[in-house]
Amino acid sequence: MKYLVVGSGLFGAVFAHEAAKRGNQVEVIEKRDHIGGNIYTKEVEGIQVHMYGAHIFHTKMRGIWEYVQKFAEFNNYVNSPIANYKGEIYNLPFNMNTFNKLWGTVTPDEAKSKIEAQKKAVEITGSPENLEQQAITLVGPDVYEKLVKGYTEKQWGRPATELPAFIIRRLPVRFTYDNNYFSDPYQGIPVGGYTQIIEKLLDSELISLRTGVDFFDNKSEYLRDDTKVIFTGMIDEFFNYQLGELEYRSLRFETEILNVNNYQGNAVVNYTDSDTPFTRVIEHKHFEFGSGNKNKTVITHEFPMHWSRGSEPYYPVNNQKNKHLYGEYVKLANRKAPNVIFGGRLGQYRYYNMDQTIMAALQTVKKEFDS
C-alpha cells in the first residue's frame, strides 16, 4: 500500500515515520513552505523561535516521553507563566503565591477560607449556566475577575456569560508555593527547537516530501484507489463544508527582534485584562535559559481571532453543536471516504496537546498495521 500524508505536523510525521519503518512508500505534502505544522521553530539571532505560539512538551506517559527522546535532546524547562493584570503580576497556576499577592494570605487554610467565603457571598443557585458562573463557583470572584474573565473572553471571542459552563470544568488551584504549571512528571523543550524532530521523523528513503503543495489543488488526483490518504486538515473542508462549517479559533502572531538581552524576564506572560488586545507575550530565549545573542531578544504577541474560510484554524470550538456536527462528518467519512484516515487536531476535531497527538498517531499506526 502507498500512503499519502497530507500535512507535516506531529500526527502526519509520526504516521509517515512508522509507515516507512514497516517498509511502506510514503508521500508527504505540506501546504506551508516549511515542515512541522504549528510546532515549527526557526532560529533567529541564535534563538529558537516558536513561530506559531509557545509549545512546551509535557506528558504523564512515559512511553511517549521515551519516544520523543529518540529525535531530540530535551532540556529541563518547567513551564511557569505569569499573569499581568493591568500591571499587577500574579503567578500561574493559581497557587499560594497568587493568593498571597491577592489577599495577603500566608497559609493554605487562610487561602481556602478566603475562597470559600467569596464563593458563598455570590448567590448562584442550581448548576452553573455559563462559564462565568462556573468559574466563580470554583475560585470566587476575585480570581475570576483578574485572572480568568478577560483572558478567556479574548481567547474565545465572546462574553463569558455567553460561553458554556463545561469549557471550564475545573481550574487548577494549588495550595502550595509551586509555580510549575503542569503536574506532568515529564516536561521540557527540545534543545535546538522542534523542527529537528520532524526532520528526523521524515528522514527515510521511503518518504518523499513536498512543501508548498495544497491538497485541494489536485484532490481528485490524490484520491487514487492504490493510495491510502492520511488527512490532517479540517474534516469539514475535505467535504467542502457540505454539512456546514465546524467552528475554529484562529490566531495572529506579531514577532519582533528587540535590541535588549531580556525583555520581560519570563518565557510566557499572559495578559488577563480585557483592554489589552493580545492574550500573551512570548520571549523565546527563556525556553532555552537565555541562549542566543546576548544583545538581542525575540518576542511574539499572540492575538486570538475569529476564524473564517481562508484563515488558519488553530483549535476547535468543542461545544455540543460542533461535537454533533463533527459526528455527522465522521459518518459521512465512513460512507464516502473509506480510504482516508483523518487525524490530528483538525482531522479529529479535538484539542490535542503534543503528547496526545503523538499517542493518537501511534494508535492509528497500530490499528493500520498491527491489528
VENQUIWO-V300130 format. One record per helix or strand of 3 or more residues. SS is the DSSP state (helix for helix, strand for strand). FROM is the first residue (numbers start at 0). LEN is the number of residues. If there is no record, write none. Layout:
ss->SS from->FROM len->LEN
ss->SS from->FROM len->LEN
This chain:
ss->strand from->1 len->5
ss->helix from->9 len->12
ss->strand from->24 len->6
ss->helix from->36 len->3
ss->strand from->40 len->4
ss->strand from->46 len->4
ss->strand from->56 len->3
ss->helix from->61 len->8
ss->strand from->81 len->4
ss->strand from->87 len->4
ss->helix from->95 len->8
ss->helix from->107 len->14
ss->helix from->130 len->26
ss->helix from->159 len->3
ss->helix from->164 len->4
ss->strand from->185 len->3
ss->helix from->194 len->7
ss->strand from->206 len->5
ss->helix from->214 len->8
ss->strand from->226 len->5
ss->helix from->234 len->4
ss->strand from->247 len->11
ss->strand from->267 len->4
ss->strand from->279 len->4
ss->helix from->283 len->5
ss->strand from->296 len->10
ss->helix from->319 len->17
ss->strand from->339 len->3
ss->helix from->343 len->4
ss->helix from->353 len->17
